Amino acid sequence: YGVRKYSTDLGDGSATSYTVTHNFTTKDVTVQVFENGSPYAQVEADVEHTSNSAVTVKFAVAPTSNQYRVVVIG
C-alpha cells in the first residue's frame, strides 16, 4: 500500500474546530500540526479521529488565516 499523506492549511480567524477529510478509509492515522511561518514549530492541538475518512482538529484560540499546516499520514 505504501504511506499516504494529506496536508492542508488551517485557520480563518474565527473558527476553533476544523474537519480535515483525508479519505484514507481508516481511523489509524497520525496527525501533526505546525506553524506556517518561521520557525515552523510543531504545535499541540486536540485531534479527534471522527470517522474513517476524517479527523477534527480543535484549538483553544482561533488561528489566524492559514496560520497552521496539518499533515495526516495513514
C-alpha positions in Angstrom: 0.0 0.0 0.0 2.7 2.5 0.9 2.4 5.6 3.0 -0.4 8.1 2.2 -0.2 11.8 3.1 -2.8 14.5 3.1 -2.0 18.1 4.1 -3.8 21.4 4.1 -3.7 24.8 5.8 -5.9 25.7 8.8 -7.1 29.0 10.2 -9.7 31.7 9.4 -9.5 34.0 12.4 -12.8 32.8 13.9 -13.3 29.0 14.0 -11.6 26.9 16.6 -12.6 23.5 15.1 -11.7 22.2 11.7 -12.8 18.9 9.9 -9.9 17.6 7.8 -11.1 15.0 5.3 -8.3 12.6 4.3 -10.3 9.7 2.7 -7.9 7.0 3.8 -10.8 4.7 5.0 -9.2 4.2 8.4 -9.0 5.8 11.8 -5.4 4.6 12.1 -3.7 7.8 11.1 -1.1 10.1 12.6 -1.8 13.9 12.7 0.7 16.7 13.1 0.1 20.4 13.2 2.8 23.0 12.7 3.1 26.8 12.1 3.1 28.0 8.5 5.6 30.7 9.4 9.1 30.7 10.8 10.2 28.9 13.0 7.6 26.4 11.7 7.2 24.9 15.2 5.0 21.9 15.8 2.0 22.8 17.9 -0.3 20.7 20.1 -4.0 20.7 19.2 -6.8 18.4 20.2 -7.3 15.8 17.4 -10.4 13.6 17.2 -10.5 10.6 14.8 -14.1 11.3 14.0 -14.6 8.8 11.1 -12.7 6.5 8.8 -12.2 9.4 6.4 -11.8 12.5 8.6 -10.3 13.9 11.7 -11.3 17.0 13.6 -8.6 19.4 14.8 -9.5 21.7 17.7 -7.7 24.8 19.1 -8.3 26.7 22.3 -7.9 30.0 20.4 -9.0 30.6 16.8 -5.9 30.5 14.5 -5.4 33.4 12.1 -5.8 33.0 8.4 -3.8 29.9 7.3 -1.7 30.1 10.5 -1.2 26.3 10.7 -0.5 23.4 8.4 -1.9 20.0 9.2 -0.5 16.8 7.9 -2.3 13.4 8.1 -0.3 10.2 7.5 -2.1 6.9 7.0 
